[in-house]
Amino acid sequence: MKRFFIIITVLIFQMGISQEITTETSKLWSLDDCLEYALENNITIKDAALNKEQAEVDYSEARSSRLPNLYGTASETFSNGNSIDPITSDYVTDQIYSTNVSLNSSMTLFQGNQINNQIEQNELLLNQSVFLEEETKNNIIISILENYLQILYAKEGITIAENNLTASEKEVERAKARLDAGTIALSDYTEAQSQAATNKYAIITAKNTYQQYIIALKQLLELDPTEDIEIETLSSDVDYVTLQLDKMAIYNNALGIMPEINASKIGVEVSEKDLDIAKGAYLPTLSLVSSVGSGYTSVNDNNFSDQFDINFNQRISLSLNIPIFNRNATKAAVQSAQINIEKAQISQQLTEKEVYKKVETAYQNAISAQEQLVAAEASQAAAEQTYKLAQRKYELGALSTTDLVISQNTYTNAQQNYLQAKYLSILYHQLLQFYQGNEIKL
């Protein structure tokens, strides 16, 4: 008996330690915590940052194209029979061993302004990549906001479902007592049991929905799937019906600050630079070429070091390449660039329309959610009073089980409607603030 008591004590102690470990590993996340962590760890944002880094590399490479190149060459040759001496250019019939080394450099002096236009275009692409990275961050921020509120909504839904189950189980006990007393029929008792089972199912569904939203949030945060997280709830003192914003003012502000708008504007400028680059192919190219070198040949009487001194040579030249006809390749490139400019302009208009749609949708949904929240709050209060009155009548035997179930379901629906309106009002109000360049704060 004493041994059994010791075993039980050890098991309880281990369970306590396990509970402490679970509690310690579960972190409470606020919305600010989620946003800060995601901006540092989300792989989509990291990919956008790499795109910006690549744009920086491309811009640096384009700027370096103005510089001259420099490369060295070396060759060792053996020839036998009738041949030309590569150093003296004499006609010989002996075996020849020859060595050649040189340094070569070339520099483009003029290429139809294509180099300058390419540099300017790469600078535009770099600026555009900054806005594209910012757009990616904004999309992740909005996704986290939506998911965070969905988790809170689902969490409150679990509480409602658990309260309904508790009430249903009490009603089953009352129904059993009344059945035993012969004051209700068996069908009334089974209906109370059915309602309790339905509420149990509702809890399972609510918990599953909550876990699905938790999984989605952990993916946005790039957390380990096995890591437990807990979401910080909102203050109950917040007034969610405070929207007093002008729709057109929000839209005009959004046009000036939303990164996708700036990125689309730069996209037009990039296409215009493509046209300038294509037109540059009509103009001639002027290049400067220079080299220094020396060599050795075995048929010369001088030794290796003397020949490198004697055969030392320098060369400098200008090269002019004048395009005459390239099978209409330049013409086609110019036409394609002009088409791409028009497409970029259309893309800019579509982006502006999309931003207006976002603002318009958020604004209308915010107005609707505000009105729904006021109505849902009143409906919830009325349904709660009705349900409490129904419970008293049921206890006194003045109400059937069916009517009680209907009253409970009506109250549950009113609670769900209130929760939905509440979190939609929060979401769309925050979105409108975000579209004006303000931080998201719950």
ZAMARGU-4260 file (C-alpha; in steps of 0.2 Angstrom, whole numbers, plus 5000, padded with zeros to 4 digits):
<rodrens>
0) 5000/5000/5000 | 5014/5012/5004 | 5023/5008/4988 | 5007/5012/4978 | 5005/5028/4987
5) 5023/5033/4982 | 5020/5028/4964 | 5004/5039/4964 | 5014/5054/4972 | 5028/5052/4959
10) 5015/5052/4944 | 5007/5068/4951 | 5023/5076/4953 | 5028/5072/4935 | 5011/5078/4929
15) 5014/5094/4938 | 5031/5096/4930 | 5024/5092/4913 | 5010/5105/4916 | 5024/5118/4921
20) 5034/5115/4905 | 5018/5116/4894 | 5014/5133/4902 | 5032/5139/4900 | 5033/5135/4881
25) 5016/5142/4877 | 5019/5161/4873 | 5006/5174/4874 | 5006/5184/4857 | 4999/5201/4855
30) 4996/5208/4837 | 5011/5219/4838 | 5022/5204/4843 | 5015/5194/4828 | 5018/5209/4816
35) 5036/5212/4822 | 5040/5194/4821 | 5033/5191/4804 | 5042/5206/4796 | 5058/5198/4802
40) 5055/5180/4798 | 5041/5178/4785 | 5049/5169/4770 | 5038/5179/4757 | 5045/5195/4764
45) 5063/5188/4764 | 5061/5183/4745 | 5055/5201/4742 | 5071/5207/4751 | 5082/5196/4740
50) 5073/5203/4725 | 5078/5221/4731 | 5096/5215/4734 | 5097/5208/4716 | 5091/5224/4709
55) 5105/5233/4719 | 5117/5221/4711 | 5110/5224/4693 | 5111/5243/4696 | 5129/5242/4701
60) 5133/5231/4686 | 5125/5243/4675 | 5135/5258/4682 | 5151/5248/4679 | 5147/5245/4661
65) 5155/5263/4658 | 5172/5257/4664 | 5185/5250/4652 | 5188/5231/4653 | 5205/5223/4655
70) 5211/5205/4652 | 5227/5196/4649 | 5231/5183/4636 | 5245/5170/4634 | 5249/5157/4622
75) 5262/5144/4618 | 5263/5137/4600 | 5273/5124/4591 | 5273/5122/4572 | 5283/5111/4560
80) 5286/5113/4542 | 5282/5128/4531 | 5274/5141/4542 | 5274/5160/4547 | 5284/5165/4562
85) 5271/5173/4573 | 5283/5186/4580 | 5293/5191/4564 | 5280/5186/4551 | 5295/5178/4541
90) 5292/5163/4530 | 5301/5148/4538 | 5302/5129/4536 | 5310/5125/4553 | 5301/5119/4569
95) 5296/5135/4579 | 5292/5137/4597 | 5284/5153/4601 | 5276/5162/4616 | 5264/5177/4616
100) 5258/5187/4630 | 5247/5203/4630 | 5236/5214/4640 | 5220/5220/4631 | 5208/5234/4635
105) 5192/5241/4627 | 5180/5254/4632 | 5163/5260/4624 | 5164/5278/4621 | 5146/5280/4613
110) 5133/5267/4610 | 5117/5278/4606 | 5115/5282/4625 | 5111/5264/4628 | 5123/5263/4643
115) 5116/5279/4651 | 5098/5273/4648 | 5102/5256/4655 | 5109/5263/4671 | 5094/5274/4673
120) 5082/5260/4670 | 5091/5249/4683 | 5090/5263/4695 | 5071/5264/4692 | 5070/5245/4694
125) 5080/5247/4711 | 5067/5260/4717 | 5053/5249/4711 | 5060/5234/4721 | 5059/5245/4737
130) 5040/5248/4734 | 5037/5230/4729 | 5045/5224/4745 | 5034/5236/4755 | 5019/5230/4746
135) 5024/5212/4751 | 5025/5218/4769 | 5008/5226/4768 | 5000/5210/4762 | 5008/5200/4776
140) 5002/5213/4789 | 4984/5213/4782 | 4984/5194/4782 | 4990/5193/4800 | 4977/5206/4805
145) 4963/5196/4797 | 4970/5179/4804 | 4972/5187/4822 | 4954/5193/4822 | 4948/5176/4816
150) 4957/5168/4830 | 4949/5179/4843 | 4932/5177/4834 | 4934/5158/4835 | 4940/5158/4853
155) 4924/5168/4858 | 4914/5156/4848 | 4921/5142/4859 | 4916/5151/4875 | 4898/5153/4868
160) 4897/5134/4863 | 4904/5129/4880 | 4891/5140/4889 | 4877/5132/4878 | 4883/5115/4883
165) 4883/5119/4901 | 4865/5126/4900 | 4859/5111/4890 | 4866/5098/4902 | 4857/5107/4916
170) 4841/5106/4906 | 4844/5088/4902 | 4844/5085/4921 | 4828/5095/4924 | 4820/5086/4910
175) 4825/5069/4917 | 4818/5074/4934 | 4801/5080/4926 | 4801/5064/4916 | 4803/5053/4931
180) 4789/5064/4939 | 4778/5060/4924 | 4776/5079/4920 | 4783/5078/4902 | 4784/5065/4888
185) 4799/5054/4884 | 4800/5064/4867 | 4803/5080/4877 | 4817/5072/4887 | 4826/5065/4871
190) 4824/5082/4863 | 4834/5090/4877 | 4847/5076/4875 | 4848/5079/4857 | 4851/5098/4860
195) 4865/5094/4872 | 4873/5082/4859 | 4871/5096/4846 | 4880/5108/4858 | 4894/5096/4861
200) 4896/5095/4842 | 4897/5114/4841 | 4911/5114/4853 | 4921/5102/4843 | 4918/5112/4827
205) 4922/5128/4836 | 4939/5121/4843 | 4943/5114/4826 | 4940/5131/4818 | 4951/5139/4831
210) 4965/5127/4828 | 4964/5130/4809 | 4967/5148/4811 | 4981/5145/4824 | 4989/5134/4810
215) 4987/5148/4797 | 4995/5161/4809 | 5010/5150/4813 | 5013/5148/4795 | 5013/5167/4793
220) 5025/5168/4807 | 5036/5154/4801 | 5034/5145/4818 | 5037/5127/4821 | 5021/5117/4819
225) 5023/5109/4836 | 5025/5126/4845 | 5010/5131/4856 | 5005/5149/4855 | 4991/5159/4864
230) 4983/5175/4857 | 4981/5190/4868 | 4963/5195/4869 | 4956/5213/4866 | 4951/5225/4879
235) 4932/5225/4883 | 4932/5244/4885 | 4935/5248/4867 | 4922/5257/4857 | 4920/5249/4840
240) 4908/5261/4833 | 4919/5276/4830 | 4921/5277/4811 | 4921/5295/4805 | 4931/5295/4789
245) 4929/5303/4772 | 4930/5290/4758 | 4937/5301/4745 | 4950/5308/4757 | 4955/5290/4761
250) 4957/5285/4743 | 4967/5301/4739 | 4979/5297/4753 | 4980/5279/4748 | 4985/5284/4730
255) 5000/5294/4737 | 5006/5281/4750 | 5001/5264/4744 | 5017/5256/4737 | 5009/5247/4723
260) 5004/5263/4716 | 5022/5270/4716 | 5028/5253/4709 | 5016/5254/4695 | 5021/5272/4691
265) 5039/5267/4690 | 5034/5253/4679 | 5029/5265/4666 | 5045/5274/4667 | 5055/5258/4665
270) 5045/5254/4649 | 5049/5271/4643 | 5068/5268/4646 | 5066/5252/4636 | 5060/5262/4621
275) 5075/5274/4623 | 5087/5259/4624 | 5079/5251/4608 | 5080/5267/4599 | 5099/5268/4603
280) 5102/5253/4592 | 5099/5265/4577 | 5115/5275/4581 | 5133/5271/4578 | 5144/5263/4592
285) 5161/5271/4595 | 5174/5260/4605 | 5192/5263/4611 | 5203/5248/4610 | 5221/5246/4616
290) 5234/5232/4620 | 5252/5229/4625 | 5261/5213/4622 | 5277/5204/4618 | 5283/5187/4613
295) 5297/5175/4609 | 5301/5164/4594 | 5314/5150/4594 | 5320/5154/4576 | 5327/5171/4583
300) 5345/5172/4588 | 5341/5182/4604 | 5337/5174/4620 | 5320/5174/4629 | 5322/5189/4640
305) 5330/5199/4626 | 5316/5195/4614 | 5303/5201/4626 | 5311/5218/4627 | 5314/5219/4608
310) 5297/5212/4603 | 5287/5223/4615 | 5273/5232/4606 | 5258/5244/4610 | 5242/5247/4600
315) 5228/5259/4602 | 5213/5261/4590 | 5196/5268/4588 | 5182/5257/4581 | 5166/5264/4574
320) 5152/5252/4571 | 5138/5260/4560 | 5121/5250/4559 | 5115/5249/4541 | 5102/5235/4541
325) 5099/5221/4554 | 5084/5213/4546 | 5072/5225/4555 | 5077/5219/4572 | 5079/5237/4579
330) 5062/5242/4572 | 5054/5227/4580 | 5062/5231/4597 | 5056/5249/4596 | 5038/5244/4591
335) 5038/5231/4606 | 5044/5244/4618 | 5030/5256/4613 | 5017/5242/4615 | 5025/5238/4632
340) 5023/5257/4637 | 5004/5256/4634 | 5003/5240/4643 | 5012/5248/4658 | 5000/5262/4658
345) 4985/5251/4658 | 4993/5241/4672 | 4995/5257/4682 | 4976/5261/4679 | 4971/5244/4684
350) 4982/5246/4700 | 4973/5262/4704 | 4956/5254/4701 | 4961/5240/4713 | 4966/5252/4726
355) 4950/5261/4725 | 4941/5245/4725 | 4950/5240/4742 | 4946/5257/4749 | 4928/5257/4743
360) 4925/5239/4749 | 4933/5242/4766 | 4923/5258/4768 | 4906/5251/4764 | 4909/5235/4774
365) 4915/5246/4789 | 4898/5256/4788 | 4888/5241/4786 | 4897/5232/4801 | 4894/5247/4812
370) 4876/5247/4808 | 4875/5228/4810 | 4885/5229/4827 | 4872/5241/4834 | 4858/5230/4829
375) 4866/5214/4834 | 4870/5221/4851 | 4852/5225/4854 | 4846/5209/4847 | 4858/5199/4858
380) 4852/5208/4873 | 4834/5205/4869 | 4838/5186/4865 | 4847/5184/4881 | 4832/5191/4891
385) 4820/5180/4881 | 4831/5164/4884 | 4832/5168/4903 | 4813/5170/4904 | 4811/5154/4894
390) 4823/5144/4907 | 4812/5150/4921 | 4796/5145/4913 | 4804/5128/4909 | 4809/5126/4927
395) 4791/5129/4932 | 4784/5117/4919 | 4776/5131/4909 | 4786/5129/4893 | 4790/5114/4882
400) 4807/5108/4878 | 4805/5112/4860 | 4801/5130/4864 | 4816/5131/4876 | 4828/5124/4862
405) 4821/5137/4850 | 4824/5150/4862 | 4842/5144/4866 | 4846/5143/4847 | 4839/5160/4844
410) 4851/5167/4858 | 4866/5158/4851 | 4863/5165/4834 | 4861/5182/4841 | 4878/5180/4850
415) 4886/5174/4834 | 4879/5188/4824 | 4886/5201/4837 | 4903/5193/4837 | 4904/5193/4818
420) 4898/5211/4817 | 4911/5216/4831 | 4926/5208/4823 | 4921/5214/4805 | 4919/5232/4812
425) 4937/5231/4820 | 4944/5223/4804 | 4938/5236/4792 | 4941/5251/4803 | 4959/5245/4804
430) 4960/5243/4786 | 4954/5260/4782 | 4967/5267/4795 | 4981/5257/4786 | 4976/5263/4769
435) 4980/5281/4776 | 4997/5276/4781 | 4993/5274/4800 | 4999/5259/4810 | 4987/5245/4815
440) 4983/5246/4833 | 4970/5236/4842
</rodrens>
